[in-house]
Amino acid sequence: MIKYDIKDMALASDGKRRIEWADARMPVLQAIRQRFAREKPLGGYTIGGCLHVTTETANLMRTLKAGGATVALCASNPLSTQDDVAASLVKNYGIAVFAINGEDKTTYYRHIHQVLDSKPQLTMDDGADLVSTLHADRRELLPQIMAGTEETTTGVIRLRAMAKDGALAFPIIAVNDSKTKHFFDNRYGTGQSTIDGIIRATNHLFAGSTVVVAGYGWCGRGFAVRSAGMGAHVIVTEVDPVKGIEAAMDGFRVMPMAKAVPLGDLFVTLTGDINVIRPEHFAKMKDGAIVCNSGHFNVELDLDGLKKISKAVRMVRPHVAEYTLRSGRRVHILAEGRLINLAAAEGHPAVVMDMSFANQALGLEYLVKLKKPLSKDVHMIPAKIDDKIAEMKLASMGIRIDRLTPEQKKYLASWQMGT
Ligand SMILES: NC(=O)c1ccc[n+]([C@@H]2O[C@H](COP(=O)([O-])OP(=O)(O)OC[C@H]3O[C@@H](n4cnc5c(N)ncnc54)[C@H](O)[C@@H]3O)[C@@H](O)[C@H]2O)c1
């Protein structure tokens, strides 16, 4: 009998249909699952996962189980859990899930502890909350942990900081840093699903509106380009001079947030940084401005500061909180400042998560097959695995590309030929 804590088991059949819909769009993960079912590379291992509980994650969990692993899963964000998926994972796929959409902070951490109670040897994180909790509160479990994986930019940054301080007790594979992850998931996935979340929450018309994008990294670029494609006037704010030039040469206006605030109709943070939009910014926004975050944590917006300059707060639509400032202006905050694409929409499309989660599955297989353990640091997935995923994805899309001729191989490796 598996343990679990989910909202409602009666939702399982809806969840199963949606998991199957996503699976049909994840051919690379499907192929890995079929091989895992034959070879059982993860046989005997227990994996503790802390990921957004979505249909795509469900297919990753199925793949790990097919590979022989015992899996326990909790959410990596209190608002991203799809309760029907959680129910189906328990009922139809026999996977231990501890996640309820809208859970409070205490429940969120209790669920992380319940996953750790399964005594995993391998961890799988999206934002490093599982690994942080392990190191802070469950140190007795550290000796049995072999290694882990990390899905997102913010998690990788946190884990690199731990490794730098000598605090990381086991090696981590930075799935985010694979080319087949951040080139596609962060750019096209976040780019599209952030727009999806904003539209579902507000029915906002992008055409003709001024959209301020904070952060022109992988996610910010994806979102800015797609917003412009829908007819928005895009303004970019940055702290990195190179990214500032890139945004300007991509055709966007670039300026400090303080200058952008009176101009924007919609503000989206995608930085991984803290307090990017602060009370002095909220105070100067247009009446009715919409503000949301699609970076990993809800710290990008200073909502405590916003409360202090507000005289009233009310919910005006699901996911839309209207703050009335003391000046009388109104600012609309979406999804409590949490990842808008996962809170108000479904997260990234399965087609991109296919590659991200192929990295997760093959990353774990790589870790368990290693003859010599990796150092207690943050490591990349070997380029060979990254390239293999790209080849599998391209083949699944029915696209063929050229191969280097022997002469070209020689030329590209030579400093004497053809000058
Ligand atoms: N919504 C999602 O589903 C999703 C998916 C992938 C990643 N993420 C998260 O999105 C965030 C960004 O990820 P990324 O891969 O684009 O990272 P990135 O490092 O490529 O880009 C972040 C950018 O933000 C800029 N920045 C930092 N502080 C800033 C500030 N105060 N003002 C303006 N710009 C600032 C940096 O200079 C950098 O260019 C991370 O938190 C990541 O974990 C979210």
The ligand as a Tripos MOL2 file, in Angstrom:
@<TRIPOS>MOLECULE
LIG
   44    48     1     0     0
SMALL
NO_CHARGES

@<TRIPOS>ATOM
      1 N1          8.2510   29.9050  -15.4580 N.am      1 LIG1
      2 C1          8.8900   28.7620  -15.6520 C.2       1 LIG1
      3 O1          8.2830   27.7120  -15.8730 O.2       1 LIG1
      4 C2         10.3840   28.7570  -15.6550 C.ar      1 LIG1
      5 C3         11.0820   27.8800  -16.5110 C.ar      1 LIG1
      6 C4         12.4820   27.9220  -16.5220 C.ar      1 LIG1
      7 C5         13.1340   28.7900  -15.6520 C.ar      1 LIG1
      8 N2         12.4110   29.5860  -14.7890 N.ar      1 LIG1
      9 C6         13.0320   30.5200  -13.8480 C.3       1 LIG1
     10 O2         13.0720   31.8100  -14.4960 O.3       1 LIG1
     11 C7         14.1650   32.5660  -13.9610 C.3       1 LIG1
     12 C8         15.0620   33.0380  -15.1020 C.3       1 LIG1
     13 O3         15.6460   31.8930  -15.7230 O.3       1 LIG1
     14 P1         16.5880   32.0510  -17.0150 P.3       1 LIG1
     15 O4         16.9450   30.6740  -17.4390 O.co2     1 LIG1
     16 O5         15.9890   32.9900  -17.9870 O.co2     1 LIG1
     17 O6         17.8720   32.7390  -16.3250 O.3       1 LIG1
     18 P2         19.0040   33.6210  -17.0200 P.3       1 LIG1
     19 O7         20.1340   33.6290  -16.0560 O.co2     1 LIG1
     20 O8         19.2250   33.1640  -18.4250 O.co2     1 LIG1
     21 O9         18.3410   35.0970  -17.0810 O.3       1 LIG1
     22 C9         18.0570   35.8900  -15.9800 C.3       1 LIG1
     23 C10        18.2990   37.3380  -16.4280 C.3       1 LIG1
     24 O10        17.7910   38.2240  -15.4380 O.3       1 LIG1
     25 C11        18.6890   39.3170  -15.3370 C.3       1 LIG1
     26 N3         18.4980   39.9990  -14.0570 N.ar      1 LIG1
     27 C12        18.9350   39.6540  -12.8250 C.ar      1 LIG1
     28 N4         18.5470   40.5560  -11.9110 N.ar      1 LIG1
     29 C13        17.8350   41.4900  -12.5710 C.ar      1 LIG1
     30 C14        17.1770   42.6820  -12.1750 C.ar      1 LIG1
     31 N5         17.1810   43.0860  -10.9070 N.pl3     1 LIG1
     32 N6         16.5360   43.4170  -13.1230 N.ar      1 LIG1
     33 C15        16.5410   43.0430  -14.4270 C.ar      1 LIG1
     34 N7         17.1580   41.9090  -14.8630 N.ar      1 LIG1
     35 C16        17.7920   41.1490  -13.9390 C.ar      1 LIG1
     36 C17        20.0680   38.6790  -15.4990 C.3       1 LIG1
     37 O11        21.0440   39.6310  -15.8550 O.3       1 LIG1
     38 C18        19.7960   37.6530  -16.5950 C.3       1 LIG1
     39 O12        20.0210   38.1700  -17.8810 O.3       1 LIG1
     40 C19        14.8400   31.6350  -12.9450 C.3       1 LIG1
     41 O13        14.3000   31.8720  -11.6750 O.3       1 LIG1
     42 C20        14.4430   30.2570  -13.4260 C.3       1 LIG1
     43 O14        14.5550   29.2890  -12.4110 O.3       1 LIG1
     44 C21        11.0520   29.6110  -14.8150 C.ar      1 LIG1
@<TRIPOS>BOND
     1     1     2 1
     2     2     3 2
     3     2     4 1
     4     4     5 ar
     5     4    44 ar
     6     5     6 ar
     7     6     7 ar
     8     7     8 ar
     9     8     9 1
    10     8    44 ar
    11     9    10 1
    12     9    42 1
    13    10    11 1
    14    11    12 1
    15    11    40 1
    16    12    13 1
    17    13    14 1
    18    14    15 2
    19    14    16 1
    20    14    17 1
    21    17    18 1
    22    18    19 2
    23    18    20 1
    24    18    21 1
    25    21    22 1
    26    22    23 1
    27    23    24 1
    28    23    38 1
    29    24    25 1
    30    25    26 1
    31    25    36 1
    32    26    27 ar
    33    26    35 ar
    34    27    28 ar
    35    28    29 ar
    36    29    30 ar
    37    29    35 ar
    38    30    31 1
    39    30    32 ar
    40    32    33 ar
    41    33    34 ar
    42    34    35 ar
    43    36    37 1
    44    36    38 1
    45    38    39 1
    46    40    41 1
    47    40    42 1
    48    42    43 1
@<TRIPOS>SUBSTRUCTURE
     1 LIG1         1 GROUP 0 **** ****
